[in-house]
Amino acid sequence: MTEALLYAASRAQHVAQVILPALNQGRTVICDRFMDSSIVYQGYGRKLGDCVRVINEYAVRGCLPDITFLLKLDPEIGKNRIKADEQDRLELEKLEYHKAVFQAYQGLEHHYPERIIGIDATGSIDEIGRKIREHIEKILDLKDK
Amino acid sequence: MTEALLYAASRAQHVAQVILPALNQGRTVICDRFMDSSIVYQGYGRKLGDCVRVINEYAVRGCLPDITFLLKLDPEIGKNRIKADEQDRLELEKLEYHKAVFQAYQGLEHHYPERIIGIDATGSIDEIGRKIREHIEKILDLKDK
């Protein structure tokens, strides 16, 4: 619970001091991980439940992403991609934890099909980048019309 | 909001690592400030509203005090009692803030008359201590019967 509240505190500050000021200047914000990550890592992975969503909704105060890319990869392969000496508190968790996180992410993808776009992340960085770029170009194209 | 979430994170860790283990050993816990303080300082003082209560209820997970002593003092006198070089982020706030906090504490006292015991804190440390001791002895006496 302490971990979940610290992530939410960090997110509240990030939204207030970085994201909202940028949006208010009319800029586009790209953010690596947001409240979906807290929901799956703490809510599902740590089994804290729905309170993680409630706490994060207070933290972001209505500032939510228009679009989210979910890089999908078998948790076993994903875990092997992380360098051993670079693992943080969450990445060090057992495979079982990462499987629960992956399943929860797929649940969110299913629940928010318009916002969350799943991307096959088995390929190279270039391939993944190209897929994301295609989606973004499609969205920008739609917005222009 | 970041401040409120950081206090809640600290409280969650304090409850999990200090208070609950002590209670489970059958010990009596005396704590200087708890979630009432967050409700009044952040909920009312910072005008964050009821979310502070919700967040703190998640943080303490049902671990609530049996009895709370509220040391009551005119905010103007209270502020003068704090040494200038010892003021923290909250104590540095304007008198108006401290008046809102005091009013909110009185609201809680009114709302929880069985749990919160108001103590006149205009006297000396010894006098205040004696008043608290009298109340505690009364409670312990009642428990024995």
Interface residues (C-beta under 8 A of the other chain):
Chain A: M1 T2 L5 L6 A8 A9 S10 A12 Q13 A16 C51 V54 I55 Y58 A59 R61
Chain B: M1 T2 L5 L6 A8 A9 S10 A12 Q13 A16 C51 V54 I55 Y58 A59 R61
